[in-house]
């Protein structure tokens, strides 16, 4: 079996990079990210993924405001839970929460915010569940986008908190009926460093043939 060590190294070091520089990202680089996303598989190859890139300040401000309101609510309860965790979980989770808060306070400064969407034949009754239920046609593209960003030296980290009020979010970015947002991905050059991700050992999560 042949392996591409470059690809595997990208996957091994594709951290969620929430702290981003405000430096502009060239348009051709953003187009490459969407091209990589489009290479992802979709159900019956219907290619229902759509990719909205927001660069104008007014649009980024609207997205950031919705995200911050949701993050503030989320962090209020989550910090209490994390405070009761044993070390080193407490330290690790606190670091993540601090990064989430930083992202919420600075999202409007990201040079570009990419919104992966799902194009649907008709607006479903429950847009949240429908977006995630049919999201199998979009999520592989999102992962391609994240890996492409890492490969190009860009930081990125997806969030769904900004879409907590979906009607307000769709209005803020001008999404029509039949187009549902799946997540939000701020993209830019990272303030931090890429490095190995922290994950459970394969032996802890792998089973063969049956569960027991």
C-alpha positions in Angstrom: 0.0 0.0 0.0 1.5 3.4 -1.0 1.1 6.4 1.2 1.6 10.1 0.7 3.5 11.2 3.8 2.7 14.8 3.0 -1.0 14.2 3.3 -0.7 12.2 6.5 1.5 14.8 8.1 -1.1 17.4 7.1 -3.8 15.4 8.8 -1.7 14.7 11.9 -1.0 18.4 12.4 -4.4 19.9 11.3 -5.2 21.7 14.6 -8.3 23.8 15.1 -6.7 27.3 14.6 -9.1 29.8 16.1 -6.6 32.7 16.6 -6.0 34.3 13.2 -4.2 37.3 11.8 -6.2 40.0 10.1 -3.8 39.9 7.1 -5.7 39.4 3.8 -5.8 36.0 2.1 -5.4 36.2 -1.7 -8.6 35.5 -3.6 -7.0 32.8 -5.6 -6.1 31.0 -2.4 -9.7 31.1 -1.2 -10.8 29.7 -4.5 -8.4 26.9 -4.1 -10.0 26.0 -0.8 -13.4 25.8 -2.3 -12.0 23.8 -5.2 -10.6 21.3 -2.7 -14.0 21.3 -0.9 -15.7 20.5 -4.2 -13.6 17.4 -4.6 -15.2 15.9 -1.6 -17.9 13.2 -2.2 -21.6 13.8 -2.1 -24.7 11.6 -2.1 -25.3 10.3 -5.6 -22.8 12.8 -6.8 -25.5 15.5 -6.8 -23.0 18.1 -5.6 -25.4 20.0 -3.4 -22.6 21.8 -1.4 -22.5 25.6 -1.8 -19.8 27.8 -0.5 -20.3 31.4 0.5 -17.2 33.5 1.3 -17.8 36.7 3.3 -14.9 39.3 3.1 -16.7 42.6 3.5 -16.6 44.1 7.0 -20.3 44.6 7.4 -21.1 41.0 6.7 -18.3 39.7 9.0 -19.6 42.0 11.7 -23.1 40.5 11.5 -21.8 37.0 11.6 -19.5 37.8 14.5 -22.3 39.4 16.6 -24.5 36.3 16.2 -21.6 34.1 17.1 -20.5 36.0 20.1 -24.1 36.1 21.6 -24.2 32.3 21.3 -20.7 31.8 22.6 -21.3 33.9 25.6 -24.3 31.7 26.5 -22.3 28.6 25.9 -19.3 29.6 27.9 -21.4 30.6 31.0 -22.3 27.0 31.7 -19.3 25.3 30.2 -16.7 27.1 32.3 -18.5 25.9 35.5 -18.4 22.3 34.2 -14.7 22.5 33.2 -13.8 24.0 36.6 -14.9 20.7 38.3 -12.8 18.5 36.0 -9.6 16.8 37.3 -6.2 17.8 35.9 -5.0 17.6 33.2 -8.5 17.7 31.6 -9.2 21.0 33.3 -6.1 22.6 31.9 -6.8 21.2 28.4 -10.4 22.2 28.3 -9.8 25.7 29.7 -7.2 26.3 26.9 -9.9 25.3 24.4 -12.5 27.5 26.0 -10.1 30.5 26.0 -9.5 29.9 22.3 -13.3 29.8 21.6 -13.7 33.0 23.5 -10.8 34.7 21.6 -12.4 33.6 18.3 -15.8 35.1 19.4 -14.2 38.4 20.3 -12.2 38.6 17.1 -14.2 36.8 14.4 -15.0 40.0 12.6 -11.2 40.5 12.1 -10.7 37.3 10.2 -9.9 38.1 6.5 -12.5 35.7 5.3 -15.4 33.7 6.7 -16.5 30.7 4.6 -20.0 29.4 5.1 -20.5 25.8 3.7 -24.2 25.4 2.7 -26.5 22.7 1.5 -28.7 23.4 -1.6 -32.1 21.8 -1.1 -35.0 21.3 -3.5 -37.4 22.7 -1.0 -37.1 24.3 2.4 -37.6 21.6 5.0 -39.8 22.0 8.1 -36.9 21.6 10.5 -34.0 23.3 8.7 -31.5 22.5 11.5 -32.1 18.7 11.5 -32.4 18.6 7.7 -29.1 20.4 7.3 -27.3 17.9 9.4 -29.2 14.9 8.2 -28.4 15.7 4.6 -25.1 17.2 5.6 -23.3 14.0 4.6 -23.1 15.6 1.2 -21.3 18.7 2.6 -19.2 17.6 5.6 -16.6 15.6 3.5 -16.1 18.9 1.5 -15.7 20.8 4.8 -13.0 18.4 5.9 -11.3 18.8 2.5 -11.4 22.6 3.0 -9.8 22.3 6.4 -7.0 20.0 5.2 -6.4 22.3 2.2 -6.2 25.3 4.5 -3.6 23.5 6.6 -1.6 22.5 3.5 -1.5 26.1 2.3 -0.4 27.4 5.7 -3.8 28.8 6.7 -5.6 28.4 10.0 -9.2 27.4 10.2 -11.7 26.0 12.7 -15.4 25.4 12.1 -18.1 26.4 14.5 -21.9 26.0 14.4 -22.7 28.3 17.4 -23.1 31.3 15.0 -26.1 29.6 13.5 -28.0 29.1 16.9 -30.6 31.5 15.6 -30.8 30.1 12.1 -33.3 32.6 10.8 -31.2 35.5 11.9 -28.1 34.0 10.5 -29.6 33.3 7.1 -30.9 36.9 7.0 -27.5 38.2 8.0 -25.8 36.5 5.1 -28.6 36.7 2.6 -29.3 33.0 2.2 -32.5 32.2 0.2 -35.1 29.5 0.9 -33.7 26.1 0.0 -30.1 27.0 1.0 -29.2 25.9 4.5 -25.9 26.8 6.3 -24.0 23.9 7.7 -21.2 25.6 9.7 -19.0 28.7 9.7 -15.3 28.5 9.0 -13.2 31.7 9.6 -10.0 31.4 7.6 -6.7 33.3 7.9 -3.0 33.0 8.6 -2.6 31.6 12.1 -1.2 33.4 15.1 -0.2 30.1 16.7 1.8 27.1 15.4 0.7 24.0 13.7 1.6 20.8 15.5 0.4 17.3 16.4 -3.2 17.0 17.3 -4.1 15.3 20.7 -6.2 12.3 20.1 -6.9 9.0 21.8 -4.7 6.1 20.8 -6.2 3.9 18.0 -6.1 0.9 20.3 -8.6 2.7 22.6 -11.2 3.3 19.9 -10.8 0.4 17.4 -12.8 -2.8 17.5 -12.7 -5.7 15.0 -15.7 -7.7 13.7 -17.9 -7.2 16.7 -18.0 -4.7 19.6 -17.0 -7.2 22.3 
